[in-house]
Amino acid sequence: MDLYGKIRSMYVKENKSQRAISRELGISRNTVKKYCEGSHVPWDRKEYNRQNNILTKEVTDFIKDCLKEDEKENINKQKHTARHIYHRLVDELGFMGGESTVRRYVSSLKEKQSNCFVPLSFDPGEAIQVDWGEATAYLDNEKQ
């Protein structure tokens, strides 16, 4: 947003041309033009709403089956990762989409644990906290 303010200031207050601003700041004239006209502001992001055509019913069912397999076998170390599912999709179904698409879909399906904490309160002298580590201390002028 600093850049936006600088461009607007140079254009409105200093009456510099868009070409001069572009040359001075080393940025595209198209960007300078958008900012000078006020048709585009950097903090106003365009909404992402593209349809996902690559995740067909066959693909989503395959992904869900992989995750159900993991639940059924109940093996922690050999679970399907999104990367593994993606490679299986490519090999078995000829999937043409990207790995990030599969990762995004798998993460939406997996249950996420919410972050929570239990506040602890103790009376004085009731509990002690110890951080295990190694330190050198002098007790009675002896190095311990």
SERO-804102 format. One record per residue: residue in one letter; z, y, x of N, C-alpha, C, O in turn. Coordinates in steps of 0.1 Angstrom, whole numbers. Each point is the difference from the previous one (the first is absolute). Layout:
N
+------+-------+-------+-------+-------+-------+-------+-------+-------+-------+-------+-------+-------+
: code :   n.Z :   n.Y :   n.X :  ca.Z :  ca.Y :  ca.X :   c.Z :   c.Y :   c.X :   o.Z :   o.Y :   o.X :
+------+-------+-------+-------+-------+-------+-------+-------+-------+-------+-------+-------+-------+
:    a :     Z :     Y :     X :     Z :     Y :     X :     Z :     Y :     X :     Z :     Y :     X :
...
+------+-------+-------+-------+-------+-------+-------+-------+-------+-------+-------+-------+-------+
END
This chain:
144
+------+-------+-------+-------+-------+-------+-------+-------+-------+-------+-------+-------+-------+
: code :   n.Z :   n.Y :   n.X :  ca.Z :  ca.Y :  ca.X :   c.Z :   c.Y :   c.X :   o.Z :   o.Y :   o.X :
+------+-------+-------+-------+-------+-------+-------+-------+-------+-------+-------+-------+-------+
:    m :     0 :   -12 :     8 :     0 :    12 :    -8 :     0 :    13 :     9 :    -4 :    10 :    -5 :
:    d :     8 :   -12 :    17 :     0 :    12 :     9 :   -15 :     4 :     2 :    -3 :    12 :     0 :
:    l :    -5 :   -22 :     2 :   -15 :     3 :     2 :    -5 :     7 :   -12 :    -8 :    10 :     1 :
:    y :    11 :   -14 :   -13 :    -5 :     6 :   -12 :     4 :    15 :    -1 :    -8 :     8 :    -3 :
:    g :    21 :    -6 :     6 :     5 :    14 :     0 :    -7 :     9 :    10 :    -3 :    11 :    -2 :
:    k :     1 :   -17 :    14 :    -7 :     7 :    11 :   -14 :     4 :    -4 :    -5 :    11 :     2 :
:    i :    -3 :   -21 :    -8 :   -13 :     2 :    -4 :    -1 :    11 :   -11 :    -8 :     9 :     1 :
:    r :    17 :   -10 :   -11 :     0 :    10 :   -11 :     3 :    14 :     6 :    -6 :    10 :    -4 :
:    s :    15 :    -9 :    13 :     4 :    12 :     6 :   -11 :     7 :     8 :    -3 :    12 :    -2 :
:    m :    -4 :   -20 :    10 :   -11 :     5 :     8 :   -12 :     4 :    -9 :    -7 :    10 :     3 :
:    y :     5 :   -17 :   -14 :   -11 :     4 :    -9 :     3 :    12 :    -9 :    -8 :     9 :    -1 :
:    v :    20 :    -9 :    -4 :     3 :    11 :   -10 :     5 :    13 :     8 :    -5 :    11 :    -3 :
:    k :    15 :   -13 :    12 :     6 :    12 :     6 :    -9 :     6 :    12 :    -1 :    12 :     1 :
:    e :    -4 :   -22 :     7 :    -7 :     5 :    12 :   -15 :     1 :    -3 :    -8 :     5 :     9 :
:    n :     3 :    -9 :   -21 :   -14 :     1 :    -4 :    -9 :    -7 :    10 :   -11 :     5 :     3 :
:    k :    15 :   -16 :     3 :    -9 :    -8 :     9 :    -9 :    -9 :    -9 :     3 :    -4 :   -11 :
:    s :   -14 :     2 :    17 :   -10 :    -9 :    -7 :     5 :   -15 :     1 :     8 :    -3 :     9 :
:    q :   -13 :    -5 :   -17 :     3 :   -14 :     0 :    -4 :    -6 :    13 :     6 :    -9 :     5 :
:    r :   -18 :    13 :     0 :    -5 :    -6 :    12 :     9 :     4 :    12 :     2 :    -8 :     9 :
:    a :     3 :    20 :    -9 :     9 :     5 :    11 :    13 :    -8 :    -1 :     5 :    -4 :    11 :
:    i :     0 :     2 :   -23 :    13 :    -7 :    -1 :    -2 :   -14 :     5 :     8 :    -6 :     7 :
:    s :   -19 :     0 :   -11 :    -3 :   -14 :     4 :    -1 :    -1 :    15 :     5 :   -10 :     6 :
:    r :   -12 :    19 :     0 :    -2 :     0 :    15 :    14 :     2 :     7 :     3 :    -7 :    10 :
:    e :     5 :    16 :   -15 :    12 :     4 :     6 :    11 :   -11 :    -1 :     7 :    -3 :    10 :
:    l :    -7 :    -4 :   -21 :    10 :   -11 :    -2 :    -5 :   -13 :     4 :     8 :   -10 :     1 :
:    g :   -21 :     8 :     1 :    -6 :   -12 :     4 :     0 :   -11 :   -11 :     2 :   -12 :     2 :
:    i :    -4 :    17 :   -15 :    -1 :   -10 :   -11 :   -13 :     2 :    -7 :    -8 :     9 :     2 :
:    s :     5 :   -18 :   -11 :   -13 :     0 :    -7 :    -1 :    12 :    -9 :     9 :     5 :    -6 :
:    r :   -22 :     0 :     5 :    -2 :    12 :    -9 :     1 :    -5 :   -14 :     4 :     9 :    -9 :
:    n :    -6 :   -21 :     6 :     2 :    -5 :   -14 :    14 :     1 :    -4 :     3 :     4 :   -12 :
:    t :     6 :    -7 :    20 :    15 :     1 :    -2 :     4 :    14 :    -2 :     7 :     4 :   -10 :
:    v :   -12 :     5 :    19 :     3 :    14 :    -1 :    -6 :     6 :   -14 :     7 :     8 :    -6 :
:    k :   -18 :   -12 :     2 :    -6 :     4 :   -12 :     8 :    -4 :   -12 :     3 :     8 :    -9 :
:    k :     2 :   -20 :     9 :     8 :    -5 :   -11 :    13 :     8 :    -1 :     4 :     4 :   -11 :
:    y :     2 :    -2 :    22 :    13 :     7 :     0 :    -2 :    15 :    -3 :     8 :     6 :    -7 :
:    c :   -19 :     0 :    11 :    -2 :    14 :    -3 :    -3 :     2 :   -15 :     4 :    10 :    -6 :
:    e :   -12 :   -19 :     0 :    -3 :     2 :   -14 :    12 :    -4 :    -9 :     1 :     4 :   -11 :
:    g :     9 :   -11 :    17 :    12 :    -4 :    -8 :    -3 :   -12 :    -9 :     8 :    -3 :    -8 :
:    s :   -20 :    -3 :    10 :    -3 :   -12 :    -8 :     8 :   -12 :     4 :     1 :   -10 :    -8 :
:    h :     4 :    10 :    20 :     7 :   -12 :     5 :    13 :     5 :     7 :    -1 :     9 :     9 :
:    v :    12 :   -15 :   -12 :    12 :     3 :     7 :     6 :   -13 :     6 :    -1 :   -10 :    -7 :
:    p :     6 :    10 :    19 :     4 :   -13 :     6 :    11 :    -7 :    -6 :     1 :   -12 :     1 :
:    w :     8 :    19 :    -9 :    11 :    -7 :    -6 :    -3 :    -6 :   -14 :     8 :    -7 :    -6 :
:    d :   -20 :    10 :     1 :    -4 :    -6 :   -13 :    -9 :   -12 :     3 :   -13 :     2 :     1 :
:    r :    18 :   -14 :    -1 :    -7 :   -12 :     3 :    -7 :    -5 :   -12 :     5 :     1 :   -11 :
:    k :   -17 :    -7 :    13 :    -8 :    -6 :   -10 :     7 :   -13 :    -4 :     4 :    -8 :     8 :
:    e :    -4 :     5 :   -21 :     6 :   -12 :    -5 :    -9 :   -12 :     3 :   -12 :     1 :    -2 :
:    y :    18 :   -12 :     8 :    -7 :   -12 :     3 :     0 :    -9 :   -12 :    11 :    -5 :    -4 :
:    n :   -22 :     3 :    -2 :    -1 :    -9 :   -12 :   -13 :    -8 :     0 :    -6 :    -2 :   -11 :
:    r :     3 :    -3 :    22 :   -12 :    -9 :     1 :     3 :   -14 :    -5 :    11 :    -5 :     2 :
:    q :   -21 :     0 :   -10 :     2 :   -14 :    -5 :    -1 :   -10 :    11 :    -8 :     1 :     9 :
:    n :    16 :   -11 :   -10 :     0 :   -11 :    10 :    -8 :   -11 :    -5 :     4 :    -9 :    -8 :
:    n :   -17 :     8 :    12 :   -10 :   -10 :    -5 :     1 :   -13 :     8 :    -5 :   -10 :    -5 :
:    i :    10 :    11 :    17 :     0 :   -12 :     8 :    11 :   -10 :    -3 :    -2 :   -12 :     2 :
:    l :    13 :    16 :    -9 :    10 :    -9 :    -4 :    -3 :    -6 :   -14 :     5 :     5 :   -10 :
:    t :   -13 :   -15 :    10 :    -4 :    -6 :   -12 :    11 :   -10 :    -5 :    10 :    -2 :     7 :
:    k :   -11 :    -3 :   -19 :    10 :    -9 :    -5 :     1 :   -12 :     9 :    11 :    -5 :     2 :
:    e :   -22 :     0 :     3 :     0 :   -12 :     8 :     8 :     3 :    13 :     8 :    -9 :     4 :
:    v :   -10 :    21 :     2 :     7 :     3 :    12 :    15 :     2 :    -3 :     9 :    -5 :     8 :
:    t :    -5 :    12 :   -18 :    14 :     2 :    -3 :     7 :   -13 :    -4 :    12 :    -2 :     4 :
:    d :   -19 :    -7 :   -11 :     6 :   -13 :    -3 :     3 :    -8 :    13 :    10 :    -6 :     1 :
:    f :   -20 :     7 :     9 :     2 :    -7 :    12 :    12 :     5 :     8 :     8 :    -7 :     5 :
:    i :    -6 :    21 :    -5 :    11 :     6 :     7 :    13 :    -5 :    -7 :    10 :    -3 :     7 :
:    k :   -10 :     4 :   -20 :    12 :    -4 :    -7 :     4 :   -15 :     2 :    11 :    -4 :     2 :
:    d :   -22 :    -5 :    -1 :     2 :   -14 :     3 :     6 :    -2 :    14 :     9 :    -8 :     2 :
:    c :   -13 :    16 :     8 :     5 :    -1 :    13 :    15 :     3 :     0 :     8 :    -7 :     7 :
:    l :    -4 :    18 :   -14 :    14 :     4 :     0 :     8 :   -10 :    -8 :    12 :    -2 :     3 :
:    k :   -18 :    -4 :   -13 :     8 :   -11 :    -8 :     2 :   -12 :     8 :    10 :    -7 :    -1 :
:    e :   -20 :     4 :    10 :     1 :   -12 :     9 :    13 :     2 :     9 :     8 :    -9 :     2 :
:    d :    -7 :    21 :     3 :    12 :     4 :     9 :    13 :    -2 :    -8 :     9 :    -6 :     6 :
:    e :    -9 :    10 :   -18 :    13 :    -1 :    -8 :     3 :   -15 :    -2 :    11 :    -4 :     0 :
:    k :   -22 :    -4 :    -3 :     2 :   -14 :    -3 :     5 :    -8 :    12 :     9 :    -8 :    -1 :
:    e :   -15 :    11 :    13 :     4 :    -7 :    12 :    13 :     5 :     6 :     7 :    -8 :     7 :
:    n :    -3 :    20 :   -10 :    12 :     6 :     5 :     3 :    -1 :    15 :    10 :    -4 :     4 :
:    i :   -21 :     7 :     4 :     1 :     0 :    14 :    -1 :    14 :     5 :    -9 :     7 :    -3 :
:    n :    19 :    -2 :    10 :     1 :    14 :     3 :    -9 :     4 :    12 :    -6 :    11 :    -1 :
:    k :     4 :   -20 :    11 :    -8 :     4 :    12 :   -15 :    -1 :    -2 :    -7 :     5 :     8 :
:    q :     3 :   -13 :   -18 :   -15 :    -2 :    -1 :    -6 :     6 :   -13 :    -9 :    -5 :    -5 :
:    k :    15 :    16 :     1 :    -5 :     7 :   -12 :   -13 :     6 :     2 :    -4 :     4 :    11 :
:    h :    -4 :    -2 :   -22 :   -13 :     7 :     1 :     3 :    15 :     3 :     7 :     6 :    -8 :
:    t :   -13 :    -1 :    18 :     0 :    14 :     2 :   -13 :     6 :    -6 :    -9 :    -8 :    -3 :
:    a :     9 :    21 :     1 :   -12 :     6 :    -6 :   -12 :    -3 :     9 :   -11 :    -2 :    -5 :
:    r :    13 :     2 :    18 :   -11 :    -2 :     9 :    -5 :   -14 :    -1 :   -12 :    -3 :     0 :
:    h :    21 :    -7 :    -1 :    -4 :   -14 :    -2 :    -8 :    -2 :   -13 :   -10 :    -7 :     0 :
:    i :    15 :    13 :   -11 :    -7 :    -1 :   -13 :   -14 :     6 :     2 :    -9 :    -5 :    -6 :
:    y :     8 :    17 :    12 :   -13 :     6 :     2 :   -10 :    -9 :     7 :   -11 :    -2 :    -4 :
:    h :    16 :    -4 :    15 :    -9 :    -9 :     7 :    -4 :   -13 :    -8 :   -11 :    -4 :     1 :
:    r :    21 :    -1 :    -9 :    -4 :   -11 :    -9 :   -10 :     5 :   -10 :    -9 :    -8 :    -4 :
:    l :    11 :    20 :    -2 :   -10 :     5 :    -9 :   -14 :     1 :     6 :   -10 :    -4 :    -7 :
:    v :     9 :     9 :    19 :   -13 :     1 :     6 :    -6 :   -14 :     3 :   -12 :    -2 :    -3 :
:    d :    20 :    -7 :     8 :    -5 :   -14 :     3 :    -3 :    -8 :   -13 :   -11 :    -6 :    -1 :
:    e :    20 :     6 :    -9 :    -2 :    -8 :   -11 :    -8 :     6 :   -12 :    -7 :    -8 :    -7 :
:    l :     8 :    21 :     5 :    -8 :     6 :   -11 :   -11 :    10 :     4 :    -7 :     5 :    -8 :
:    g :     6 :    -3 :    21 :   -10 :     9 :     5 :     3 :    15 :    -4 :    -9 :     7 :    -3 :
:    f :    22 :    -4 :     3 :     4 :    13 :    -3 :    -6 :    11 :     9 :     0 :    -2 :    12 :
:    m :    -5 :    13 :   -18 :    -6 :    10 :     7 :     8 :    13 :     2 :    -4 :    10 :     6 :
:    g :    16 :   -10 :   -12 :     9 :    12 :     0 :     7 :     1 :    13 :    -2 :    -8 :     9 :
:    g :    10 :    19 :    -8 :     8 :     2 :    12 :    14 :    -6 :     0 :     5 :    -3 :   -11 :
:    e :     0 :     1 :    23 :    13 :    -5 :     1 :    11 :     9 :    -6 :    10 :    -5 :    -6 :
:    s :   -12 :    18 :     7 :    10 :     9 :    -5 :     0 :     0 :   -15 :    11 :     2 :    -6 :
:    t :   -22 :    -6 :    -1 :     0 :    -1 :   -14 :     9 :   -12 :    -4 :     8 :     1 :   -10 :
:    v :    -9 :   -12 :    17 :     8 :   -12 :    -3 :    15 :     3 :     3 :     8 :    -4 :    -8 :
:    r :    -6 :    11 :    19 :    14 :     4 :     4 :     7 :     8 :   -11 :    11 :    -2 :    -4 :
:    r :   -19 :    12 :    -1 :     5 :     9 :   -11 :     4 :    -8 :   -12 :    10 :     2 :    -7 :
:    y :   -19 :   -12 :     3 :     2 :    -8 :   -12 :    12 :    -9 :     2 :     8 :    -2 :    -9 :
:    v :    -7 :    -5 :    20 :    11 :    -9 :     3 :    13 :     7 :     0 :    10 :    -5 :    -6 :
:    s :    -9 :    17 :    12 :    12 :     7 :     0 :     4 :     5 :   -14 :    12 :     1 :    -3 :
:    s :   -22 :     1 :    -6 :     4 :     4 :   -14 :     5 :   -12 :    -8 :     8 :     2 :    -9 :
:    l :   -12 :   -14 :    13 :     5 :   -12 :    -6 :    14 :    -5 :     4 :     8 :    -5 :    -8 :
:    k :    -6 :     7 :    21 :    13 :    -5 :     6 :    11 :     9 :    -5 :    -1 :    12 :    -2 :
:    e :    13 :   -19 :    -1 :    11 :     7 :    -5 :     6 :     7 :    12 :     2 :    -5 :    11 :
:    k :     2 :    18 :   -13 :     6 :     8 :    11 :    14 :     1 :    -4 :     4 :     4 :   -11 :
:    q :     5 :    -6 :    21 :    14 :     2 :    -1 :     3 :    15 :     1 :    -5 :     7 :     9 :
:    s :    13 :    -2 :   -18 :     3 :    14 :     1 :    11 :     2 :    10 :     9 :    -9 :     2 :
:    n :    -9 :    20 :     5 :    10 :     3 :    10 :    13 :     4 :    -8 :     0 :     9 :    -8 :
:    c :    11 :   -16 :    12 :    12 :     3 :    -6 :    11 :    -1 :    10 :    -1 :    -6 :    10 :
:    f :    13 :    11 :   -13 :    11 :    -1 :     9 :    13 :     0 :    -8 :     0 :     5 :   -12 :
:    v :    10 :   -11 :    18 :    13 :     0 :    -7 :     9 :     9 :     9 :     3 :    -3 :    11 :
:    p :     2 :    14 :   -17 :     9 :     8 :     8 :    13 :    -7 :     3 :     6 :    -6 :    -9 :
:    l :    -2 :     7 :    21 :    13 :    -7 :     4 :    11 :    10 :     2 :    -2 :    11 :     6 :
:    s :    13 :   -14 :   -11 :    12 :     9 :     2 :    12 :    -8 :     2 :     3 :   -10 :    -7 :
:    f :     4 :    13 :    18 :    12 :    -7 :     4 :    12 :     9 :     1 :    -2 :    12 :     3 :
:    d :    14 :   -17 :    -5 :    12 :     8 :     3 :     1 :     0 :    16 :    -5 :    -9 :     7 :
:    p :    11 :    19 :    -2 :     2 :     2 :    14 :     7 :   -13 :     6 :    11 :    -4 :    -5 :
:    g :   -17 :    -2 :    15 :     6 :   -11 :     7 :    -3 :   -14 :    -7 :     4 :   -10 :     5 :
:    e :   -12 :    11 :   -16 :    -3 :   -13 :    -7 :   -12 :    -7 :     7 :     0 :   -12 :     0 :
:    a :    -9 :    19 :     5 :   -12 :    -6 :     6 :    -4 :     7 :    12 :     4 :    12 :     3 :
:    i :   -12 :   -18 :     6 :    -5 :     6 :    12 :   -15 :    -3 :     2 :    -4 :   -11 :    -5 :
:    q :    -3 :    20 :    10 :   -14 :    -2 :     3 :    -2 :    -2 :    15 :     5 :     8 :     8 :
:    v :   -12 :   -18 :    -4 :    -3 :    -2 :    14 :   -15 :    -1 :     2 :    -7 :    -7 :    -7 :
:    d :     3 :    15 :    17 :   -14 :    -1 :     4 :     0 :    -8 :    13 :     5 :     5 :    10 :
:    w :   -11 :   -16 :   -10 :     0 :    -8 :    12 :    -9 :     5 :    10 :   -12 :     4 :    -3 :
:    g :    17 :    -2 :    15 :    -8 :     5 :    11 :     7 :    -1 :    13 :    10 :    -8 :     0 :
:    e :   -14 :    14 :    10 :     6 :    -1 :    13 :     3 :    14 :     5 :    -9 :     8 :     0 :
:    a :    21 :    -6 :     5 :     3 :    13 :     5 :    10 :    -2 :    12 :     7 :   -10 :     1 :
:    t :    -6 :    20 :     7 :    10 :     0 :    11 :    11 :    10 :    -4 :    -3 :    12 :    -3 :
:    a :    15 :   -16 :     5 :    11 :     9 :    -3 :    11 :    -1 :    11 :     1 :   -11 :     6 :
:    y :     6 :    21 :    -4 :    11 :     0 :    10 :    13 :     0 :    -8 :     3 :     9 :    -8 :
:    l :     5 :   -20 :    10 :    13 :    -1 :    -6 :    10 :    -1 :    11 :    -1 :    -9 :     8 :
:    d :    11 :    18 :    -8 :    10 :     0 :    11 :    -7 :     1 :    13 :     4 :    -7 :    10 :
:    n :   -14 :    15 :    -9 :    -8 :     3 :    12 :    -7 :   -13 :     6 :    -3 :     0 :    12 :
:    e :     1 :   -10 :   -21 :    -8 :   -11 :     4 :   -12 :    -1 :    -8 :    -1 :     3 :   -12 :
:    k :   -10 :    -6 :    19 :   -13 :    -1 :    -7 :    -1 :   -13 :    -7 :     2 :   -11 :     5 :
:    q :    -4 :    12 :   -18 :     0 :   -12 :    -9 :   -15 :    -2 :    -5 :    -2 :   -10 :    -7 :
+------+-------+-------+-------+-------+-------+-------+-------+-------+-------+-------+-------+-------+
END
